[in-house]
């Protein structure tokens, strides 16, 4: 039986189709990528201590809906172990400009780093007038973020609120 010429190129004398050399390289590359991905996932799982997972829930309350005089920061330890909280970072956020401040305490008292047991919460009232006195442009920034880290630098949580009306939420 005579094969058409197009099929003769694709089939070997045994009837098994040939595989292009580029396909071999793509299969080899996909295998190496899968191997690297599995190895990195196993490495992360191996070195993560699941019994001592640290998490914190961060909430911000305002004294007024728009242009508040102070904000209330509440940190709740929702993890399975006790955590040491480093100084919270207060970020005034404008579209492309950000001003970052570290809060070390209130009324001249240093309260951070703070040891927080599991299922306990910590509340801090932050007066915004010293920040506005430091830089008058901060009153025009519409958004505040508070970011919490532990003393080792691991990210624990973040929350943001809007201080004034904006046309776009970002």
MIDRENVEX-948165 format. One record per atom (N, C-alpha, C): x, y, z; residue in three letters; atom name. Coordinates in pm, whole numbers, plus 50000, padded with zeros to 5 digits. Example, Ala and Ser with C-alpha at 12.3 -4.5 7.8 and 13.67 -1.06 7.14 Angstrom:
2
+-------+-------+-------+------+------+
:     x :     y :     z : type : atom :
+-------+-------+-------+------+------+
: 51319 : 49431 : 50780 :  Ala :    N :
: 51230 : 49550 : 50780 :  Ala :   CA :
: 51320 : 49670 : 50780 :  Ala :    C :
: 51285 : 49775 : 50708 :  Ser :    N :
: 51367 : 49894 : 50714 :  Ser :   CA :
: 51290 : 50003 : 50787 :  Ser :    C :
+-------+-------+-------+------+------+
END
This chain:
170
+-------+-------+-------+------+------+
:     x :     y :     z : type : atom :
+-------+-------+-------+------+------+
: 50084 : 49882 : 50000 :  Unk :    N :
: 50000 : 50000 : 50000 :  Unk :   CA :
: 50088 : 50124 : 50000 :  Unk :    C :
: 50053 : 50215 : 49919 :  Unk :    N :
: 50133 : 50336 : 49901 :  Unk :   CA :
: 50076 : 50447 : 49989 :  Unk :    C :
: 50163 : 50511 : 50074 :  Unk :    N :
: 50122 : 50625 : 50157 :  Unk :   CA :
: 50136 : 50754 : 50079 :  Unk :    C :
: 50050 : 50851 : 50110 :  Unk :    N :
: 50072 : 50983 : 50049 :  Unk :   CA :
: 50205 : 51041 : 50096 :  Unk :    C :
: 50259 : 51134 : 50023 :  Unk :    N :
: 50391 : 51188 : 50053 :  Unk :   CA :
: 50394 : 51264 : 50185 :  Unk :    C :
: 50286 : 51330 : 50227 :  Unk :    N :
: 50283 : 51405 : 50353 :  Unk :   CA :
: 50293 : 51310 : 50472 :  Unk :    C :
: 50231 : 51194 : 50463 :  Unk :    N :
: 50237 : 51099 : 50572 :  Unk :   CA :
: 50369 : 51025 : 50575 :  Unk :    C :
: 50434 : 51015 : 50465 :  Unk :    N :
: 50562 : 50945 : 50460 :  Unk :   CA :
: 50668 : 51019 : 50540 :  Unk :    C :
: 50658 : 51149 : 50543 :  Unk :    N :
: 50756 : 51228 : 50617 :  Unk :   CA :
: 50735 : 51211 : 50767 :  Unk :    C :
: 50609 : 51198 : 50810 :  Unk :    N :
: 50578 : 51193 : 50952 :  Unk :   CA :
: 50591 : 51054 : 51012 :  Unk :    C :
: 50580 : 50949 : 50932 :  Unk :    N :
: 50584 : 50814 : 50985 :  Unk :   CA :
: 50718 : 50748 : 50957 :  Unk :    C :
: 50763 : 50670 : 51055 :  Unk :    N :
: 50884 : 50591 : 51036 :  Unk :   CA :
: 50844 : 50460 : 50968 :  Unk :    C :
: 50940 : 50378 : 50929 :  Unk :    N :
: 50905 : 50249 : 50867 :  Unk :   CA :
: 50824 : 50159 : 50960 :  Unk :    C :
: 50834 : 50178 : 51093 :  Unk :    N :
: 50756 : 50095 : 51185 :  Unk :   CA :
: 50615 : 50149 : 51205 :  Unk :    C :
: 50585 : 50268 : 51157 :  Unk :    N :
: 50452 : 50325 : 51170 :  Unk :   CA :
: 50437 : 50420 : 51288 :  Unk :    C :
: 50545 : 50445 : 51366 :  Unk :    N :
: 50541 : 50535 : 51481 :  Unk :   CA :
: 50578 : 50674 : 51432 :  Unk :    C :
: 50496 : 50775 : 51464 :  Unk :    N :
: 50528 : 50910 : 51415 :  Unk :   CA :
: 50652 : 50967 : 51483 :  Unk :    C :
: 50724 : 51048 : 51410 :  Unk :    N :
: 50843 : 51115 : 51463 :  Unk :   CA :
: 50805 : 51233 : 51550 :  Unk :    C :
: 50883 : 51261 : 51653 :  Unk :    N :
: 50862 : 51378 : 51738 :  Unk :   CA :
: 50969 : 51481 : 51702 :  Unk :    C :
: 50928 : 51602 : 51687 :  Unk :    N :
: 51019 : 51710 : 51651 :  Unk :   CA :
: 51122 : 51728 : 51762 :  Unk :    C :
: 51244 : 51765 : 51728 :  Unk :    N :
: 51350 : 51784 : 51828 :  Unk :   CA :
: 51318 : 51898 : 51925 :  Unk :    C :
: 51248 : 52000 : 51879 :  Unk :    N :
: 51211 : 52110 : 51968 :  Unk :   CA :
: 51114 : 52065 : 52076 :  Unk :    C :
: 51028 : 51970 : 52044 :  Unk :    N :
: 50934 : 51919 : 52142 :  Unk :   CA :
: 51007 : 51847 : 52255 :  Unk :    C :
: 51114 : 51777 : 52224 :  Unk :    N :
: 51196 : 51713 : 52328 :  Unk :   CA :
: 51252 : 51817 : 52424 :  Unk :    C :
: 51300 : 51928 : 52371 :  Unk :    N :
: 51356 : 52033 : 52456 :  Unk :   CA :
: 51249 : 52096 : 52544 :  Unk :    C :
: 51128 : 52117 : 52487 :  Unk :    N :
: 51019 : 52175 : 52567 :  Unk :   CA :
: 50975 : 52081 : 52679 :  Unk :    C :
: 50969 : 51951 : 52651 :  Unk :    N :
: 50934 : 51854 : 52755 :  Unk :   CA :
: 51041 : 51851 : 52863 :  Unk :    C :
: 51167 : 51856 : 52824 :  Unk :    N :
: 51276 : 51859 : 52922 :  Unk :   CA :
: 51270 : 51985 : 53007 :  Unk :    C :
: 51245 : 52100 : 52948 :  Unk :    N :
: 51235 : 52226 : 53022 :  Unk :   CA :
: 51116 : 52223 : 53117 :  Unk :    C :
: 51002 : 52172 : 53073 :  Unk :    N :
: 50885 : 52162 : 53161 :  Unk :   CA :
: 50913 : 52069 : 53277 :  Unk :    C :
: 50983 : 51960 : 53253 :  Unk :    N :
: 51018 : 51868 : 53362 :  Unk :   CA :
: 51110 : 51933 : 53464 :  Unk :    C :
: 51208 : 52009 : 53418 :  Unk :    N :
: 51299 : 52079 : 53509 :  Unk :   CA :
: 51224 : 52184 : 53591 :  Unk :    C :
: 51133 : 52258 : 53528 :  Unk :    N :
: 51054 : 52358 : 53599 :  Unk :   CA :
: 50963 : 52294 : 53704 :  Unk :    C :
: 50899 : 52183 : 53671 :  Unk :    N :
: 50814 : 52113 : 53768 :  Unk :   CA :
: 50898 : 52062 : 53885 :  Unk :    C :
: 51016 : 52007 : 53854 :  Unk :    N :
: 51106 : 51960 : 53960 :  Unk :   CA :
: 51147 : 52074 : 54053 :  Unk :    C :
: 51183 : 52190 : 53998 :  Unk :    N :
: 51224 : 52305 : 54079 :  Unk :   CA :
: 51108 : 52356 : 54163 :  Unk :    C :
: 50987 : 52360 : 54107 :  Unk :    N :
: 50871 : 52407 : 54180 :  Unk :   CA :
: 50839 : 52314 : 54297 :  Unk :    C :
: 50840 : 52184 : 54273 :  Unk :    N :
: 50811 : 52087 : 54380 :  Unk :   CA :
: 50918 : 52096 : 54488 :  Unk :    C :
: 51042 : 52109 : 54449 :  Unk :    N :
: 51151 : 52117 : 54547 :  Unk :   CA :
: 51139 : 52243 : 54633 :  Unk :    C :
: 51103 : 52358 : 54573 :  Unk :    N :
: 51090 : 52481 : 54651 :  Unk :   CA :
: 50970 : 52472 : 54745 :  Unk :    C :
: 50860 : 52413 : 54701 :  Unk :    N :
: 50744 : 52398 : 54789 :  Unk :   CA :
: 50775 : 52306 : 54906 :  Unk :    C :
: 50845 : 52196 : 54881 :  Unk :    N :
: 50882 : 52106 : 54990 :  Unk :   CA :
: 50976 : 52176 : 55086 :  Unk :    C :
: 51067 : 52258 : 55035 :  Unk :    N :
: 51158 : 52332 : 55122 :  Unk :   CA :
: 51085 : 52430 : 55211 :  Unk :    C :
: 50984 : 52499 : 55157 :  Unk :    N :
: 50908 : 52594 : 55238 :  Unk :   CA :
: 50826 : 52521 : 55343 :  Unk :    C :
: 50766 : 52410 : 55307 :  Unk :    N :
: 50686 : 52335 : 55402 :  Unk :   CA :
: 50775 : 52276 : 55511 :  Unk :    C :
: 50892 : 52231 : 55473 :  Unk :    N :
: 50983 : 52167 : 55568 :  Unk :   CA :
: 51031 : 52265 : 55674 :  Unk :    C :
: 51062 : 52387 : 55635 :  Unk :    N :
: 51118 : 52483 : 55729 :  Unk :   CA :
: 51014 : 52571 : 55798 :  Unk :    C :
: 50887 : 52556 : 55764 :  Unk :    N :
: 50782 : 52632 : 55830 :  Unk :   CA :
: 50738 : 52556 : 55953 :  Unk :    C :
: 50730 : 52626 : 56064 :  Unk :    N :
: 50683 : 52563 : 56186 :  Unk :   CA :
: 50533 : 52589 : 56196 :  Unk :    C :
: 50454 : 52489 : 56161 :  Unk :    N :
: 50309 : 52507 : 56154 :  Unk :   CA :
: 50247 : 52527 : 56291 :  Unk :    C :
: 50309 : 52478 : 56397 :  Unk :    N :
: 50248 : 52489 : 56529 :  Unk :   CA :
: 50260 : 52630 : 56586 :  Unk :    C :
: 50352 : 52710 : 56538 :  Unk :    N :
: 50373 : 52844 : 56592 :  Unk :   CA :
: 50345 : 52950 : 56487 :  Unk :    C :
: 50233 : 52941 : 56423 :  Unk :    N :
: 50195 : 53038 : 56320 :  Unk :   CA :
: 50159 : 53170 : 56387 :  Unk :    C :
: 50218 : 53279 : 56342 :  Unk :    N :
: 50193 : 53411 : 56399 :  Unk :   CA :
: 50104 : 53491 : 56304 :  Unk :    C :
: 49992 : 53539 : 56357 :  Unk :    N :
: 49901 : 53623 : 56280 :  Unk :   CA :
: 49848 : 53732 : 56371 :  Unk :    C :
: 49816 : 53843 : 56312 :  Unk :    N :
: 49755 : 53953 : 56387 :  Unk :   CA :
: 49651 : 54020 : 56299 :  Unk :    C :
: 49540 : 54058 : 56360 :  Unk :    N :
: 49437 : 54133 : 56289 :  Unk :   CA :
: 49449 : 54279 : 56329 :  Unk :    C :
: 49456 : 54367 : 56232 :  Unk :    N :
: 49475 : 54509 : 56255 :  Unk :   CA :
: 49347 : 54581 : 56215 :  Unk :    C :
: 49297 : 54667 : 56304 :  Unk :    N :
: 49178 : 54745 : 56275 :  Unk :   CA :
: 49204 : 54890 : 56312 :  Unk :    C :
: 49146 : 54980 : 56233 :  Unk :    N :
: 49161 : 55123 : 56259 :  Unk :   CA :
: 49022 : 55183 : 56271 :  Unk :    C :
: 49000 : 55258 : 56379 :  Unk :    N :
: 48876 : 55332 : 56397 :  Unk :   CA :
: 48904 : 55481 : 56389 :  Unk :    C :
: 48805 : 55560 : 56349 :  Unk :    N :
: 48824 : 55704 : 56335 :  Unk :   CA :
: 48731 : 55776 : 56432 :  Unk :    C :
: 48773 : 55895 : 56476 :  Unk :    N :
: 48688 : 55975 : 56564 :  Unk :   CA :
: 48573 : 56039 : 56487 :  Unk :    C :
: 48595 : 56073 : 56361 :  Unk :    N :
: 48491 : 56128 : 56273 :  Unk :   CA :
: 48501 : 56061 : 56138 :  Unk :    C :
: 48394 : 56070 : 56060 :  Unk :    N :
: 48394 : 56009 : 55928 :  Unk :   CA :
: 48497 : 56075 : 55837 :  Unk :    C :
: 48499 : 56209 : 55835 :  Unk :    N :
: 48596 : 56282 : 55753 :  Unk :   CA :
: 48678 : 56374 : 55841 :  Unk :    C :
: 48807 : 56386 : 55809 :  Unk :    N :
: 48904 : 56468 : 55882 :  Unk :   CA :
: 48901 : 56437 : 56033 :  Unk :    C :
: 48931 : 56313 : 56071 :  Unk :    N :
: 48930 : 56279 : 56214 :  Unk :   CA :
: 49045 : 56346 : 56289 :  Unk :    C :
: 49024 : 56368 : 56420 :  Unk :    N :
: 49128 : 56426 : 56505 :  Unk :   CA :
: 49224 : 56317 : 56554 :  Unk :    C :
: 49171 : 56199 : 56578 :  Unk :    N :
: 49255 : 56088 : 56617 :  Unk :   CA :
: 49200 : 55958 : 56559 :  Unk :    C :
: 49287 : 55858 : 56554 :  Unk :    N :
: 49246 : 55726 : 56508 :  Unk :   CA :
: 49278 : 55626 : 56619 :  Unk :    C :
: 49204 : 55518 : 56621 :  Unk :    N :
: 49224 : 55414 : 56721 :  Unk :   CA :
: 49276 : 55289 : 56652 :  Unk :    C :
: 49393 : 55244 : 56694 :  Unk :    N :
: 49455 : 55124 : 56640 :  Unk :   CA :
: 49427 : 55009 : 56734 :  Unk :    C :
: 49373 : 54899 : 56682 :  Unk :    N :
: 49348 : 54779 : 56761 :  Unk :   CA :
: 49419 : 54662 : 56694 :  Unk :    C :
: 49506 : 54597 : 56770 :  Unk :    N :
: 49580 : 54481 : 56721 :  Unk :   CA :
: 49533 : 54361 : 56802 :  Unk :    C :
: 49487 : 54258 : 56734 :  Unk :    N :
: 49442 : 54136 : 56800 :  Unk :   CA :
: 49529 : 54020 : 56753 :  Unk :    C :
: 49582 : 53944 : 56847 :  Unk :    N :
: 49663 : 53828 : 56814 :  Unk :   CA :
: 49570 : 53712 : 56783 :  Unk :    C :
: 49560 : 53675 : 56656 :  Unk :    N :
: 49474 : 53565 : 56614 :  Unk :   CA :
: 49553 : 53438 : 56584 :  Unk :    C :
: 49681 : 53438 : 56611 :  Unk :    N :
: 49766 : 53323 : 56583 :  Unk :   CA :
: 49762 : 53221 : 56694 :  Unk :    C :
: 49846 : 53119 : 56680 :  Unk :    N :
: 49852 : 53011 : 56776 :  Unk :   CA :
: 49963 : 53028 : 56880 :  Unk :    C :
: 50035 : 53138 : 56873 :  Unk :    N :
: 50143 : 53161 : 56968 :  Unk :   CA :
: 50149 : 53309 : 57004 :  Unk :    C :
: 50227 : 53339 : 57107 :  Unk :    N :
: 50246 : 53477 : 57149 :  Unk :   CA :
: 50339 : 53547 : 57050 :  Unk :    C :
: 50321 : 53679 : 57036 :  Unk :    N :
: 50403 : 53753 : 56941 :  Unk :   CA :
: 50462 : 53878 : 57007 :  Unk :    C :
: 50577 : 53919 : 56958 :  Unk :    N :
: 50639 : 54046 : 56995 :  Unk :   CA :
: 50615 : 54142 : 56880 :  Unk :    C :
: 50540 : 54247 : 56906 :  Unk :    N :
: 50506 : 54343 : 56802 :  Unk :   CA :
: 50607 : 54456 : 56802 :  Unk :    C :
: 50663 : 54482 : 56686 :  Unk :    N :
: 50755 : 54595 : 56669 :  Unk :   CA :
: 50672 : 54723 : 56653 :  Unk :    C :
: 50741 : 54835 : 56648 :  Unk :    N :
: 50671 : 54964 : 56635 :  Unk :   CA :
: 50588 : 54967 : 56508 :  Unk :    C :
: 50458 : 55000 : 56518 :  Unk :    N :
: 50373 : 55005 : 56398 :  Unk :   CA :
: 50419 : 55117 : 56303 :  Unk :    C :
: 50401 : 55093 : 56175 :  Unk :    N :
: 50436 : 55194 : 56075 :  Unk :   CA :
: 50307 : 55262 : 56029 :  Unk :    C :
: 50300 : 55392 : 56047 :  Unk :    N :
: 50186 : 55473 : 56004 :  Unk :   CA :
: 50224 : 55537 : 55871 :  Unk :    C :
: 50145 : 55509 : 55768 :  Unk :    N :
: 50177 : 55556 : 55633 :  Unk :   CA :
: 50065 : 55646 : 55585 :  Unk :    C :
: 50096 : 55773 : 55562 :  Unk :    N :
: 50004 : 55866 : 55497 :  Unk :   CA :
: 50020 : 55845 : 55348 :  Unk :    C :
: 49911 : 55816 : 55279 :  Unk :    N :
: 49919 : 55773 : 55141 :  Unk :   CA :
: 49841 : 55867 : 55050 :  Unk :    C :
: 49911 : 55925 : 54955 :  Unk :    N :
: 49852 : 56001 : 54846 :  Unk :   CA :
: 49882 : 55920 : 54721 :  Unk :    C :
: 49818 : 55942 : 54614 :  Unk :    N :
: 49828 : 55854 : 54497 :  Unk :   CA :
: 49967 : 55798 : 54475 :  Unk :    C :
: 50066 : 55883 : 54462 :  Unk :    N :
: 50202 : 55836 : 54435 :  Unk :   CA :
: 50301 : 55880 : 54543 :  Unk :    C :
: 50255 : 55955 : 54640 :  Unk :    N :
: 50342 : 55997 : 54750 :  Unk :   CA :
: 50304 : 55925 : 54878 :  Unk :    C :
: 50405 : 55880 : 54952 :  Unk :    N :
: 50380 : 55814 : 55079 :  Unk :   CA :
: 50475 : 55874 : 55183 :  Unk :    C :
: 50422 : 55902 : 55300 :  Unk :    N :
: 50503 : 55948 : 55413 :  Unk :   CA :
: 50491 : 55844 : 55522 :  Unk :    C :
: 50602 : 55790 : 55567 :  Unk :    N :
: 50602 : 55681 : 55664 :  Unk :   CA :
: 50656 : 55731 : 55798 :  Unk :    C :
: 50587 : 55691 : 55904 :  Unk :    N :
: 50627 : 55724 : 56040 :  Unk :   CA :
: 50621 : 55598 : 56125 :  Unk :    C :
: 50718 : 55583 : 56216 :  Unk :    N :
: 50715 : 55474 : 56312 :  Unk :   CA :
: 50660 : 55528 : 56444 :  Unk :    C :
: 50565 : 55456 : 56502 :  Unk :    N :
: 50505 : 55497 : 56628 :  Unk :   CA :
: 50573 : 55418 : 56739 :  Unk :    C :
: 50637 : 55488 : 56831 :  Unk :    N :
: 50706 : 55418 : 56939 :  Unk :   CA :
: 50626 : 55420 : 57068 :  Unk :    C :
: 50534 : 55512 : 57082 :  Unk :    N :
: 50453 : 55519 : 57203 :  Unk :   CA :
: 50364 : 55642 : 57201 :  Unk :    C :
: 50305 : 55672 : 57318 :  Unk :    N :
: 50219 : 55789 : 57329 :  Unk :   CA :
: 50260 : 55869 : 57451 :  Unk :    C :
: 50239 : 55999 : 57444 :  Unk :    N :
: 50264 : 56092 : 57554 :  Unk :   CA :
: 50405 : 56078 : 57612 :  Unk :    C :
: 50503 : 56058 : 57527 :  Unk :    N :
: 50641 : 56050 : 57571 :  Unk :   CA :
: 50680 : 55915 : 57630 :  Unk :    C :
: 50589 : 55820 : 57636 :  Unk :    N :
: 50620 : 55687 : 57689 :  Unk :   CA :
: 50644 : 55591 : 57573 :  Unk :    C :
: 50748 : 55513 : 57583 :  Unk :    N :
: 50778 : 55412 : 57481 :  Unk :   CA :
: 50711 : 55282 : 57522 :  Unk :    C :
: 50622 : 55230 : 57437 :  Unk :    N :
: 50552 : 55106 : 57471 :  Unk :   CA :
: 50583 : 54992 : 57374 :  Unk :    C :
: 50659 : 55020 : 57270 :  Unk :    N :
: 50693 : 54916 : 57174 :  Unk :   CA :
: 50841 : 54887 : 57182 :  Unk :    C :
: 50884 : 54764 : 57164 :  Unk :    N :
: 50814 : 54644 : 57123 :  Unk :   CA :
: 50719 : 54595 : 57234 :  Unk :    C :
: 50610 : 54535 : 57191 :  Unk :    N :
: 50502 : 54493 : 57280 :  Unk :   CA :
: 50482 : 54343 : 57269 :  Unk :    C :
: 50476 : 54277 : 57385 :  Unk :    N :
: 50451 : 54133 : 57390 :  Unk :   CA :
: 50301 : 54111 : 57399 :  Unk :    C :
: 50245 : 54040 : 57302 :  Unk :    N :
: 50101 : 54019 : 57297 :  Unk :   CA :
: 50072 : 53869 : 57298 :  Unk :    C :
: 50000 : 53824 : 57401 :  Unk :    N :
: 49967 : 53683 : 57414 :  Unk :   CA :
: 49858 : 53646 : 57314 :  Unk :    C :
: 49842 : 53515 : 57290 :  Unk :    N :
: 49741 : 53472 : 57193 :  Unk :   CA :
: 49602 : 53502 : 57245 :  Unk :    C :
: 49516 : 53542 : 57150 :  Unk :    N :
: 49376 : 53581 : 57173 :  Unk :   CA :
: 49362 : 53707 : 57258 :  Unk :    C :
: 49465 : 53786 : 57273 :  Unk :    N :
: 49458 : 53914 : 57343 :  Unk :   CA :
: 49464 : 54026 : 57241 :  Unk :    C :
: 49419 : 54145 : 57281 :  Unk :    N :
: 49423 : 54259 : 57190 :  Unk :   CA :
: 49486 : 54379 : 57259 :  Unk :    C :
: 49530 : 54471 : 57178 :  Unk :    N :
: 49597 : 54593 : 57225 :  Unk :   CA :
: 49535 : 54710 : 57149 :  Unk :    C :
: 49499 : 54816 : 57223 :  Unk :    N :
: 49438 : 54934 : 57162 :  Unk :   CA :
: 49526 : 55055 : 57189 :  Unk :    C :
: 49541 : 55139 : 57088 :  Unk :    N :
: 49622 : 55259 : 57099 :  Unk :   CA :
: 49550 : 55373 : 57028 :  Unk :    C :
: 49531 : 55484 : 57098 :  Unk :    N :
: 49474 : 55604 : 57037 :  Unk :   CA :
: 49588 : 55690 : 56983 :  Unk :    C :
: 49580 : 55723 : 56856 :  Unk :    N :
: 49686 : 55801 : 56790 :  Unk :   CA :
: 49629 : 55937 : 56754 :  Unk :    C :
: 49684 : 56042 : 56812 :  Unk :    N :
: 49644 : 56178 : 56779 :  Unk :   CA :
: 49715 : 56220 : 56651 :  Unk :    C :
: 49641 : 56271 : 56555 :  Unk :    N :
: 49699 : 56306 : 56426 :  Unk :   CA :
: 49754 : 56448 : 56420 :  Unk :    C :
: 49723 : 56532 : 56519 :  Unk :    N :
: 49769 : 56672 : 56515 :  Unk :   CA :
: 49921 : 56686 : 56518 :  Unk :    C :
: 49998 : 56604 : 56593 :  Unk :    N :
: 50144 : 56618 : 56582 :  Unk :   CA :
: 50198 : 56590 : 56442 :  Unk :    C :
: 50136 : 56497 : 56370 :  Unk :    N :
: 50179 : 56468 : 56233 :  Unk :   CA :
: 50147 : 56584 : 56141 :  Unk :    C :
: 50027 : 56642 : 56159 :  Unk :    N :
: 49989 : 56757 : 56078 :  Unk :   CA :
: 50073 : 56879 : 56113 :  Unk :    C :
: 50114 : 56892 : 56238 :  Unk :    N :
: 50203 : 57001 : 56277 :  Unk :   CA :
: 50342 : 56984 : 56219 :  Unk :    C :
: 50384 : 56860 : 56202 :  Unk :    N :
: 50515 : 56832 : 56145 :  Unk :   CA :
: 50518 : 56866 : 55996 :  Unk :    C :
: 50410 : 56832 : 55925 :  Unk :    N :
: 50403 : 56859 : 55782 :  Unk :   CA :
: 50257 : 56892 : 55746 :  Unk :    C :
: 50231 : 57016 : 55708 :  Unk :    N :
: 50094 : 57060 : 55679 :  Unk :   CA :
: 50035 : 56991 : 55556 :  Unk :    C :
: 50119 : 56942 : 55466 :  Unk :    N :
: 50069 : 56875 : 55346 :  Unk :   CA :
: 50000 : 56743 : 55378 :  Unk :    C :
: 50026 : 56686 : 55495 :  Unk :    N :
: 49966 : 56557 : 55530 :  Unk :   CA :
: 49814 : 56566 : 55543 :  Unk :    C :
: 49761 : 56686 : 55568 :  Unk :    N :
: 49616 : 56701 : 55576 :  Unk :   CA :
: 49549 : 56675 : 55442 :  Unk :    C :
: 49622 : 56689 : 55333 :  Unk :    N :
: 49564 : 56665 : 55202 :  Unk :   CA :
: 49574 : 56518 : 55160 :  Unk :    C :
: 49646 : 56436 : 55237 :  Unk :    N :
: 49658 : 56294 : 55203 :  Unk :   CA :
: 49530 : 56223 : 55244 :  Unk :    C :
: 49466 : 56153 : 55151 :  Unk :    N :
: 49334 : 56097 : 55182 :  Unk :   CA :
: 49333 : 55964 : 55256 :  Unk :    C :
: 49445 : 55894 : 55261 :  Unk :    N :
: 49443 : 55758 : 55311 :  Unk :   CA :
: 49553 : 55735 : 55414 :  Unk :    C :
: 49522 : 55653 : 55516 :  Unk :    N :
: 49622 : 55613 : 55616 :  Unk :   CA :
: 49628 : 55461 : 55618 :  Unk :    C :
: 49749 : 55408 : 55616 :  Unk :    N :
: 49773 : 55264 : 55632 :  Unk :   CA :
: 49850 : 55245 : 55762 :  Unk :    C :
: 49823 : 55137 : 55831 :  Unk :    N :
: 49905 : 55097 : 55945 :  Unk :   CA :
: 49952 : 54955 : 55918 :  Unk :    C :
: 50083 : 54936 : 55922 :  Unk :    N :
: 50145 : 54807 : 55893 :  Unk :   CA :
: 50213 : 54758 : 56020 :  Unk :    C :
: 50191 : 54630 : 56052 :  Unk :    N :
: 50245 : 54571 : 56174 :  Unk :   CA :
: 50345 : 54462 : 56137 :  Unk :    C :
: 50461 : 54465 : 56204 :  Unk :    N :
: 50564 : 54362 : 56190 :  Unk :   CA :
: 50597 : 54308 : 56328 :  Unk :    C :
: 50654 : 54185 : 56333 :  Unk :    N :
: 50706 : 54140 : 56460 :  Unk :   CA :
: 50850 : 54189 : 56473 :  Unk :    C :
: 50915 : 54163 : 56587 :  Unk :    N :
: 51048 : 54219 : 56609 :  Unk :   CA :
: 51153 : 54159 : 56516 :  Unk :    C :
: 51124 : 54043 : 56457 :  Unk :    N :
: 51217 : 53982 : 56361 :  Unk :   CA :
: 51198 : 54037 : 56220 :  Unk :    C :
: 51099 : 54122 : 56200 :  Unk :    N :
: 51076 : 54182 : 56070 :  Unk :   CA :
: 50973 : 54110 : 55985 :  Unk :    C :
: 50906 : 54009 : 56040 :  Unk :    N :
: 50804 : 53936 : 55965 :  Unk :   CA :
: 50674 : 54016 : 55963 :  Unk :    C :
: 50614 : 54026 : 55845 :  Unk :    N :
: 50489 : 54099 : 55826 :  Unk :   CA :
: 50376 : 54026 : 55898 :  Unk :    C :
: 50297 : 54100 : 55978 :  Unk :    N :
: 50186 : 54040 : 56051 :  Unk :   CA :
: 50049 : 54086 : 56001 :  Unk :    C :
: 50036 : 54210 : 55959 :  Unk :    N :
: 49907 : 54257 : 55913 :  Unk :   CA :
: 49908 : 54403 : 55873 :  Unk :    C :
: 49797 : 54445 : 55810 :  Unk :    N :
: 49787 : 54582 : 55760 :  Unk :   CA :
: 49639 : 54618 : 55754 :  Unk :    C :
: 49611 : 54746 : 55774 :  Unk :    N :
: 49475 : 54796 : 55756 :  Unk :   CA :
: 49484 : 54940 : 55710 :  Unk :    C :
: 49383 : 54984 : 55635 :  Unk :    N :
: 49385 : 55121 : 55585 :  Unk :   CA :
: 49246 : 55181 : 55596 :  Unk :    C :
: 49241 : 55313 : 55611 :  Unk :    N :
: 49116 : 55388 : 55615 :  Unk :   CA :
: 49133 : 55515 : 55534 :  Unk :    C :
: 49021 : 55568 : 55487 :  Unk :    N :
: 49022 : 55695 : 55415 :  Unk :   CA :
: 48985 : 55806 : 55513 :  Unk :    C :
: 49059 : 55917 : 55508 :  Unk :    N :
: 49037 : 56029 : 55599 :  Unk :   CA :
: 48948 : 56136 : 55538 :  Unk :    C :
: 48936 : 56138 : 55408 :  Unk :    N :
: 48852 : 56238 : 55345 :  Unk :   CA :
: 48793 : 56179 : 55218 :  Unk :    C :
: 48697 : 56251 : 55160 :  Unk :    N :
: 48633 : 56204 : 55038 :  Unk :   CA :
: 48732 : 56208 : 54923 :  Unk :    C :
: 48723 : 56105 : 54839 :  Unk :    N :
: 48804 : 56102 : 54717 :  Unk :   CA :
: 48715 : 56061 : 54601 :  Unk :    C :
: 48754 : 56105 : 54485 :  Unk :    N :
: 48678 : 56069 : 54365 :  Unk :   CA :
: 48704 : 55924 : 54327 :  Unk :    C :
: 48830 : 55880 : 54343 :  Unk :    N :
: 48870 : 55743 : 54315 :  Unk :   CA :
: 48919 : 55678 : 54443 :  Unk :    C :
: 48880 : 55553 : 54466 :  Unk :    N :
: 48935 : 55475 : 54575 :  Unk :   CA :
: 49056 : 55401 : 54521 :  Unk :    C :
: 49167 : 55415 : 54590 :  Unk :    N :
: 49289 : 55347 : 54544 :  Unk :   CA :
: 49345 : 55260 : 54652 :  Unk :    C :
+-------+-------+-------+------+------+
END
